[in-house]
């Protein structure tokens, strides 16, 4: 199936016929980065459809390429990945506090200042769960999870409801979040990349180029705060 898709992808570029590309992404990237990339892709290649495969954990994300489920992927580089990859900028993490929180008037916060707070944490199978645990551990504490969610978009909603504080990639935060996003001091970032299977496939190369041009890892509504 993967080889057939690759042949079809190459033919789609050469003949400008209808084609199909399979894209893998971790959940947070699918929410915050992929929409802008796909909007640009469909403006430039309206005849080539994209099938999006979303993954909660990095192991399944990496297997999407090795088992040919996907032609290309966007996300953090999995440990031990030896396949082709093209670096993007790093995404920045921000701390979230609910409306009316004592920290709401601030621009930045140190993670250790949130050590005694209840946390809205990701579910154990979510790729960001281990990331949050690691960042908090580096700050000297283990976050107390008042609630866990496997849905990336649910974390800001639960923070806004006052359940606890949270930590999310800035690009996954929508402008209508009613609480406050705080820049971390020191800053915490996660490099992202576009990953592909081996082999020269013109359509995949074109998608990589489009992604590198249009992937926005810092949303406009947070650009000033994170400058």
Phi and psi in degrees as a GROMACS rama.xvg file:
@    title "Ramachandran Plot"
@    xaxis  label "Phi"
@    yaxis  label "Psi"
@TYPE xy
-62.4344  -43.4007  UNK-2
-63.8508  -39.8995  UNK-3
-62.4947  -40.6007  UNK-4
-65.7818  -39.5284  UNK-5
-62.8255  -43.0437  UNK-6
-61.9357  -43.2304  UNK-7
-65.1345  -35.0059  UNK-8
-65.0591  -46.0949  UNK-9
-62.1067  -41.5925  UNK-10
-65.98  -34.8699  UNK-11
-63.2756  -39.2372  UNK-12
-70.3004  -43.7649  UNK-13
-65.9159  -41.6007  UNK-14
-104.371  -5.49896  UNK-15
57.463  39.4  UNK-16
-96.079  175.526  UNK-17
-65.6031  131.232  UNK-18
-133.809  179.13  UNK-19
-145.458  134.073  UNK-20
-124.106  135.785  UNK-21
-103.214  123.3  UNK-22
-116.366  130.457  UNK-23
-104.797  144.449  UNK-24
-152.776  145.997  UNK-25
-71.8843  158.93  UNK-26
-57.3864  -45.9205  UNK-27
-65.3032  -37.0463  UNK-28
-70.9363  -37.6329  UNK-29
-61.0503  -33.0817  UNK-30
-79.9389  -41.9781  UNK-31
-102.761  -26.2608  UNK-32
-111.686  -42.6758  UNK-33
-60.6596  -41.2084  UNK-34
-55.4643  -43.3063  UNK-35
-66.3178  -37.9974  UNK-36
-64.7297  -45.093  UNK-37
-68.5126  -33.6298  UNK-38
-61.2324  -44.482  UNK-39
-66.4462  -40.6927  UNK-40
-61.1475  -44.7378  UNK-41
-73.334  -23.7007  UNK-42
-68.438  -39.4885  UNK-43
-87.4072  -27.0609  UNK-44
-137.154  67.3616  UNK-45
-64.7662  -16.6094  UNK-46
-91.5168  -4.64654  UNK-47
-110.176  111.054  UNK-48
-79.9727  156.804  UNK-49
-123.504  131.043  UNK-50
-103.378  119.893  UNK-51
-95.8983  128.58  UNK-52
-113.652  120.831  UNK-53
-106.655  139.609  UNK-54
-131.858  138.389  UNK-55
-83.5965  -29.0515  UNK-56
-121.864  154.391  UNK-57
-71.0574  -29.2704  UNK-58
-64.9164  -46.2298  UNK-59
-66.3746  -37.0571  UNK-60
-58.3853  -47.9658  UNK-61
-65.9321  -38.554  UNK-62
-65.7576  -23.1541  UNK-63
-59.2853  -31.1099  UNK-64
-86.446  -43.4819  UNK-65
-67.2275  -28.8639  UNK-66
-98.7259  9.60605  UNK-67
67.5579  21.8342  UNK-68
-66.2304  -37.2871  UNK-69
-120.14  153.524  UNK-70
-90.8643  -29.4618  UNK-71
-151.54  156.03  UNK-72
-143.018  151.64  UNK-73
-127.317  125.213  UNK-74
168.731  -171.853  UNK-75
-69.3939  151.636  UNK-76
-73.0964  117.146  UNK-77
-63.2514  148.519  UNK-78
-59.9376  130.857  UNK-79
80.9835  6.02297  UNK-80
-65.7621  125.418  UNK-81
-116.266  2.35325  UNK-82
-81.7083  178.145  UNK-83
-62.6087  140.546  UNK-84
-154.1  152.352  UNK-85
-129.856  113.43  UNK-86
-63.7673  141.085  UNK-87
-106.853  -176.784  UNK-88
-68.6687  171.882  UNK-89
-90.3375  141.647  UNK-90
-86.0059  146.766  UNK-91
-104.916  138.789  UNK-92
-90.33  142.826  UNK-93
-127.128  148.457  UNK-94
-88.6102  140.106  UNK-95
-112.164  134.085  UNK-96
-127.495  151.951  UNK-97
-75.2001  166.279  UNK-98
-57.0347  139  UNK-99
81.5196  -1.20043  UNK-100
-63.7288  146.447  UNK-101
-56.2063  -23.9736  UNK-102
-90.9081  -0.680084  UNK-103
-63.3241  -25.25  UNK-104
-85.9638  0.66725  UNK-105
-94.4908  165.948  UNK-106
-99.5768  -33.6902  UNK-107
-137.621  166.629  UNK-108
-153.284  150.725  UNK-109
-90.6653  139.156  UNK-110
-56.5567  -36.7121  UNK-111
-64.2537  -18.6621  UNK-112
-69.659  -14.4461  UNK-113
-103.869  9.21618  UNK-114
-61.882  -34.9201  UNK-115
-93.1046  2.49293  UNK-116
-85.1365  152.953  UNK-117
-69.3833  145.723  UNK-118
-117.734  145.345  UNK-119
-93.3055  108.361  UNK-120
-114.196  159.984  UNK-121
-77.6572  154.82  UNK-122
-63.0851  156.182  UNK-123
-56.9653  -28.8318  UNK-124
-87.0484  -6.40625  UNK-125
-77.3703  137.646  UNK-126
-58.853  -29.288  UNK-127
-83.2067  -12.867  UNK-128
-59.7586  -50.0307  UNK-129
-65.7204  -33.4545  UNK-130
-64.379  -46.2887  UNK-131
-63.0876  -44.1754  UNK-132
-58.9021  -42.5925  UNK-133
-65.9245  -46.4222  UNK-134
-62.4357  -40.8775  UNK-135
-68.1085  -38.613  UNK-136
-61.0127  -40.9963  UNK-137
-64.1825  -26.2739  UNK-138
-87.9507  -0.209828  UNK-139
96.4492  17.3318  UNK-140
-151.054  165.101  UNK-141
-109.344  121.619  UNK-142
-67.4153  136.185  UNK-143
-85.7148  113.903  UNK-144
-83.3202  105.711  UNK-145
-69.1245  -29.965  UNK-146
-157.715  150.288  UNK-147
-122.066  143.659  UNK-148
-136.147  141.543  UNK-149
-87.737  -3.52958  UNK-150
-102.865  119.038  UNK-151
-57.875  -42.856  UNK-152
-68.7043  -18.8501  UNK-153
-76.1995  -26.0045  UNK-154
-60.5989  -51.6049  UNK-155
-59.9198  -36.2361  UNK-156
-64.095  -42.169  UNK-157
-69.7907  -36.3066  UNK-158
-63.1506  -46.1121  UNK-159
-59.995  -30.3274  UNK-160
-77.9728  -7.62847  UNK-161
93.1379  12.7905  UNK-162
-68.7966  -34.8185  UNK-163
175.809  -168.573  UNK-164
-98.3479  167.612  UNK-165
-150.13  171.485  UNK-166
-134.754  123.365  UNK-167
-139.112  155.796  UNK-168
-63.8262  135.87  UNK-169
-57.0587  -34.8558  UNK-170
-70.421  -13.6393  UNK-171
-90.6735  1.10132  UNK-172
-98.8336  122.145  UNK-173
-82.616  156.691  UNK-174
-62.1823  -21.1619  UNK-175
-87.0867  7.63878  UNK-176
-61.439  121.632  UNK-177
-82.1438  -12.1594  UNK-178
-86.7544  -153.96  UNK-179
-122.549  133.748  UNK-180
-97.8958  124.578  UNK-181
-110.667  132.599  UNK-182
-67.5789  139.159  UNK-183
-85.5472  140.502  UNK-184
-123.997  114.505  UNK-185
-70.5599  162.308  UNK-186
-69.1107  149.82  UNK-187
-123.254  126.572  UNK-188
-131.938  156.766  UNK-189
-130.128  117.518  UNK-190
-65.1305  141.332  UNK-191
-117.351  161.484  UNK-192
-150.525  162.456  UNK-193
-101.133  122.892  UNK-194
-108.897  144.977  UNK-195
-137.802  163.712  UNK-196
-79.2932  157.089  UNK-197
-62.0189  151.309  UNK-198
116.382  140.765  UNK-199
-81.9221  103.253  UNK-200
-119.707  113.807  UNK-201
-55.9073  -40.508  UNK-202
-66.9038  -40.7825  UNK-203
-65.5133  -42.2305  UNK-204
-60.5717  -37.9566  UNK-205
-68.0886  -37.2981  UNK-206
-67.2891  -39.9148  UNK-207
-58.9837  -45.3139  UNK-208
-63.2363  -41.8841  UNK-209
-62.8755  -42.7254  UNK-210
-62.0379  -43.9764  UNK-211
-67.7477  -26.2005  UNK-212
-79.4586  -34.3488  UNK-213
-117.561  -4.77954  UNK-214
-69.3338  116.253  UNK-215
-105.55  112.727  UNK-216
-94.5849  -12.8484  UNK-217
-120.151  111.789  UNK-218
-67.4993  151.786  UNK-219
-56.3558  -38.4646  UNK-220
-72.3131  -10.1154  UNK-221
-116.329  1.98376  UNK-222
-60.2094  -43.7429  UNK-223
-66.5895  -42.0244  UNK-224
-64.7152  -33.3359  UNK-225
-97.283  4.35468  UNK-226
